[in-house]
Amino acid sequence: MFRLSLKKHRLLGIFKLFGDSPFQVIEAVYPGHFQPWELLNVPMNYWKNPENVKQTLDWFLFQKLGFTSYEEALEKITKKHFSQYRLTGFFHMAFDFRLFKVQQWIKEQTTQKICK
């Protein structure tokens, strides 16, 4: 869709300048306003970076879902939350569609917080 819009307006050259990355084009125009996971597709291997997973899940749990702590998130998170906020790709790529893996990740965050 994004690429078709660029083609329609004869702007495909700019797309090539940014490595065919819709996010990089948007980031150049609106720096810091959007996150890669807010687009339909994220850059290749984006979810293999633990920091990207943490940043996304923290944003999701605390800003979107409004949980006040990891403990609350651990009790209340459901698979439905991911589809409701159109994060099924993230849920699939980072956690293999397994809620227990999300819960395990949350438990690890609480453990790390205690150890610091």
Beta strands, then each sheet from edge to edge (+ up, - down):
end
